[in-house]
């Protein structure tokens, strides 16, 4: 595998692209991240996950970054007008055209999934199938719009504040009812946000996403000519504690049930790639196999989900058990 970084100049500025080249394959996987992320923070951990490597071995991967969001990005000019989500769709097309790419497997999270959905609707020949993590069709709700607009104001005027960090953590992990939070993942994400080099760039991105227009889709009806319907298959994934669950249900209701799958993962939030990667890998392998890719790959087995409250009780039991019975193999006993 050969990795490289590329810069593509478009009518709306430069787009930084991370490329993982693999020989002997024409299959292409294109990614696009969510607000508060770049292609490294969004995908590096998941793409390094051992069970996902059989997928990557069969694709050349193009990681796209929203303007000004890539690692070590320079601050965007004062007069820079951030592209809307619809304009970003045309930018993505322009980037794919520069590499002569069509018929791609598109893998987007949040804002990235939103742009890829628009791309599939407007330019269907570019999207063979779509993997959408927390994909939504609707415009921003009034509550989210208020928080994102205020966060954008702080990011542009004061830098990264606790208010913005708290809102983005809610965007990623949901509210206080999430009893499956992984403190290590939360700490990692919090640290990444605090290290954001130019918060103003993120403020412009969040403002653009907050002002997005709704995507008008209609579920195809047998016997009728489809209008505003996606022609590609869609794997739509969310977590049980994601704030976007209801919006993913709405999106699923407008997709062709013959070529789309909606999946809600227990013990996960919006960060399903980090929290339940084995389940996402399993779903992706089965999904892309339906399009003739990685035919020989075997989906990994899925272990049962243990709620965090139960897991803590098991750990407490284990500690007590070891203390009272030092000669017993606890791992083997618990496995029984």
N, C-alpha and C positions, 0 to 999 in steps of 0.2 A: 504494500500500500504506500502511496505517495501523498503527503499532505502539503497543502500550499494555501496561501492567502492571496486573494485577488481583489482588485478595485475596479468597479465598473462605473463609468461616468454616464449619467442619465440626464434627461432634461430637468430633473428636480434634485440634482446633486449626485454625490457618489454613494454607491452601495458597496459595502465590504462583504466579501464572500469567502467563506472557508470551504476548501474543496478537499475531499478524500478520494483520490483516484484509485481505481482498481482495474487491472487488466482483464481482458476476456469477458467483459460484460457491457451491454448496451443499456441496461436498466439504470434508471436515474431516480434518486430520492432527493427531494428538495425540502428543507426545513425553514420554518419562520417562527420566532419566539413571541413571548407575551410582553406586556408592559413590565418595566423593572428588570428585564433580562436582556441578555445577548445570546448569541448562539452557543457560547461556552457554558454560561451558567444554566442555560435551559436544557442543553442536550448532552454535554460532555459526560456527566455521570451515567446517564442511561445508556449512551452509546458505548461506554466502557464495560457495561454489565455483560458478563461472560455469556449468558444464554442468548443475548441479542447479537452476538458476533456472527452466527450463521446467516443472519439477515444482511448484515453489512458486507459480508464477503461477496454478495451477489449484486451490489449496487455501487455506483459512483454517487457520492453524496455532495450536494451543494447546500451549505449552510448560509442562508441569507440573513442579514441584519437590517433592522429598520435604521433610517438615517440617524447618525450621531449616537448609536447605542452600542457599537462594537467596542471591544477592549481597547483602551488607550486612545479613544476617540478625541479629536480636537473639539473645542467648543464651537457650536454652530454660530454662524454670523448673526449679528443683531437683526439684520434685515431678512433673515431666512424665514420663509413661510413653509411651515411643516405640511407635508402632503396629507390630504384626507385619506380615509381608508379606500375610497374609490380611486383616488389618484395613485395610491400605493399599489393597487391592482395593476395599473398600467405600467408602473415602474417595475414590478415583478416580471411582467410580460417582456419588457425591454431587456431586463437582465437575462431571462431565459433565451431570448432571441440572440443575444450576444454570444451565447454558447451553442446556438442552433439546437435548442432543446424543446421537445414537445412530448406529450404522452408520459408525463412524470407522475410518480407516486409522491403526493404532497403531504407533509407532516407538519401541522401547525398547532400552536398552543395559544388559547385565548385570542388576543389581537391577531396573531399569525394565522390561526384557524379562520378568523373572520375574513381576512384578506384572501386566503386561498379559496374560501367559499365564493367570494365575489369573482375570483379568477375563473373558477369552474363554471360559473353561470355566464360570464361575459365572453370567455375564451375557452370553450370546452375542450378543444383539441390539445390544450396544454396539460390537462389533468386526467390521468388515467384513473386514479382513485384517490380518495382523500381520507387521511387519518386526522381527525379533529379532536383535540383535547379541549374540553369546555367550549365548544363552538356555540355561538349564539347568532341569531338573526335580528333580534330587536335592537332598537336604539337604546342608548343608555337610560336606565331608570332615573327618576328625579333624585333619588337618594344618592345613587352612585355618581350621577352627574355632579351633584353638589360637592361630594367628597373629592372627586377627581379634579374639579375646577379649583377647589381650594388648595389641594395638594400641588396642582400645577402652579398656582400663584406663589406658594411658599418655595417651591423648587426654583422658580425663576428669580425670586427676590431675596430669599434667605438661605437657599441651599437645602440640603437634606435635613428635615426636621423630624421630631418624634411623631408628629401628627401624620406625616406622609408614610413613615415606616409602619405605624400602626394600621393605616388604611391598607397598605400593600400586603401586610401580613394577613389581614382579614380577607383580602382578595385571593390570596394563595391558600389559606388554611381554614377559612370560615370563622364562625363565631365561637362563643364559649361552650356551646353544646358539643363541640368536637372532643370526645374523650379518647381519641386515638392519636393525639399529637405526639410526634417524635421530636423531643427537645433538641436533639442534635441537628435535625434538618432545619428547625426553626432558627437555631443559633447560626447555622451556616448562611441561611438566607438573610438574616438580619445583618450579619457582618458584610455580606456582599452589597447590601443596600447602603450601608454606612461608608463603604469604600468607593461608591459611585463617583467617578472622576469629575464629571460636569453635570450636576443635578439639573441645570437649566435645560440640557438636551432631553432629559427624561420628562421634564415639565412640558415641553413642547409635544412630545410623543403622547403623554397622558391626555393633554388637552385635545389633541386630534382624535384619540380613541373615544373620549367622552362625547365628542360632537359627531360621532358616526351616524350616518343615516341607516335606517333599517334595510335589511335585505329581503326583497319580496320573492318568496318561493311559493310554489303551489305543488302539492302532491299530485303526481300523474294519475289520471283516471283511465282505466282500460276502456278502449273504444273511442277515446277522445284524443285530439291532437294536444300534446303537452305544451303548456305555456309557462314560462318562468320556472322550469323544472331542471334540476341537475341531471345531467346525462351520466355522470360518473357514480361509482359506488362510494359509500361513505361509512367509515367506522367512527362512530361518535362516542367518546369516552368521557366520563366524569366520575368524581368521587362522591360518596354518600354525604360528606360534610362540605362539599363545595358550595359556595354561594350561587353558582351558576346552574345548579341542578334543574330548576324549573325551566330555565331558558333552554337548556339542552333538550328537555322534553318537548318544548315548543318547536325547536328545530327538527327534532326527529319526526314530529307529526306532519311535517311538510316534505319529507323525503320519501322516495319510492321504497316501500317496504321489501320489494323483491331484491334490492341491491344495497340496502343500508342496514346497519346494526347499531342499536343504542345500548350502551353498556354502563351501568352504574356499579362502581367497585366499593364494597364495604371497607371499613377501616382505612378510608382515604379521603383526602380533600381535593382541592384543585391540583395538588402536587402528586398526582398519581404515579408519575414516572419515578419519583424518588421513594414514595411510600409503599407502592405495590408493583414494583417493576416486573416481577415474574408473571403477574396476571396480564399486564399490558403486552409483554413479549408474546405470551401465548395467543392473545387476541390478534396481534399484528401478523404473526406467522400464518395463522389460519386465514386471515383476511387477504393478504397478498398472494397466498397460494391459489386463491380463487381467480387470480389474474395471470396465472402461469409462472409466477416467480417462486424461487426456492422450493421446488417441488419435493426435494429430498429432505428438507429440514423437518425435524420432529419437534413439535411444540413441547416445551418443558412441562413437567407435572406440576400441579398447583397444590401447595400445602394448605391446610385449613387455616382460616384467620382466627387468631386468638385476640379478643378485645384487650386493650391495654390494662383495664382494671383487673381482669382475670390473670393477665401476664404478671402483674405486680404481686398478686396473691401467690402465684406459682413461685416467683423468685423468693418471696418471704418464706414460703414452705421449704424451698430448697435450702436456704441459709440455715434454718432451724434444723432441718433433717441432717445436713452435713455435720453440724455441731454435735448433735446427739448420736450420730451413726457415722463416724469418720471412715469406716472400712467399707461402706456401701457406695457403689457407682451410681450417683444420683441421675446423671444424664441418661444412663441405660434404663433406670427405674422409671423416669418420667416418660421415656419413649414408649414403654410398655403400656 
